[in-house]
């Protein structure tokens, strides 16, 4: 079952899905039946202290990370099982041993592929929101999908927050969710859009409609409310929404409530390579960190890099990572660090990068 990606409206650029991957189960102290809650982090030290720091060591893939305080939560699959389910896993953000893992159907294999993606833990650390989808193994798209919310210790008993096909209120129909996050204890945000299978690239792609929020107080499935057009977005404790707009895909803007977007940073070419667009954004303690795609000079090809600009210090664009294929970013709150999903010659894994 394939998963979608990020792009933009109208004549929006498209890119392959950062979530169209499955993660393998690594040996750990956790079992499928354990509650989805971390063990004391001080008992699980990181394997290394240098940067960049590899956080996961699976033979398979780890994807769609998010960070709450000092806890990293991500999606982790089990390709050795017949149904290839994808679970949720918890790891100290500095690295170490898995603190917990929870899987669909308590890890019992069935004929369908059940996938849990885009997990994010609530500010009070009692709930987890994620994207739940299911389908036939090997299918290009899932049969069912929804944005769901569950008690943190029982992800398998989640309730639907937004159904898999939803009305955006702007004359569009959406069916996908990316970068799910908490605006506050009663509100979720996500990057919404329309996902479909592209026969030419043999992958799913997403036409991004923008950032949406959904009120959790109704207790049942609700309609998302549009906030801003975006190819990528992030927020910080200041409550400001930061976006990469489709109208200016190589720049980051700050969007305040009721105010006009304000340019924060513009990224440009490096050497002879031309920056064609930004596909991910993470705000690391005020510093915009992005994933940029570059068109290489003849004989051609593309390069994907992780870039930063310390706007407050007046520093210019700097490359944090230029090898392998980075697909996702998650900022560590209160630190100048990001967790990056990177495939470097094999399955995607998670790394901790220092922003400086």
Number of C-alpha atoms within 10 A of each C-alpha: 22 21 25 27 27 31 29 25 18 10 10 17 18 18 19 20 21 22 20 18 21 26 25 24 21 17 12 11 10 17 14 16 13 14 15 24 17 18 15 9 19 9 10 16 13 18 13 13 12 10 12 17 18 22 25 21 16 18 16 21 26 31 29 28 26 26 23 20 14 13 19 26 27 24 29 31 28 20 17 12 15 13 20 24 28 29 28 28 24 23 25 24 22 22 23 19 21 23 23 23 26 28 27 21 14 14 16 11 15 14 11 16 22 26 26 28 29 24 28 28 25 22 15 9 15 12 19 23 27 28 24 25 22 18 20 16 18 13 11 20 21 20 12 14 23 22 28 23 27 19 18 21 17 17 25 18 13 18 17 20 25 24 18 20 14 20 16 19 11 9 6 11 15 20 22 28 29 27 26 26 24 20 20 13 14 13 14 22 25 25 26 30 29 21 21 18 16 13 9 6 10 11 19 23 25 29 25 29 28 26 27 22 20 21 21 16 10 10 10 11 18 17 16 22 16 19 15 19 21 28 33 29 27 27 22 17 10 8 13 13 19 26 28 30 23 24 15 14 24 21 20 26 21 19 20 14 10 6 8 10 17 12 14 17 19 17 20 15 15 13 8 11 18 16 21 16 23 27 29 24 27 28 24 24 18 18 21 24 28 28 27 25 21 21 17 16 12 8 5 9 10 13 17 20 21 25 20 26 23 19 15 9 8 8 11 12 18 16 16 18 18 13 14 15 19 24 24 26 29 25 28 25 17 13 14 17 23 25 26 29 24 25 17 12 9 12 18 27 22 26 22 25 22 16 22 12
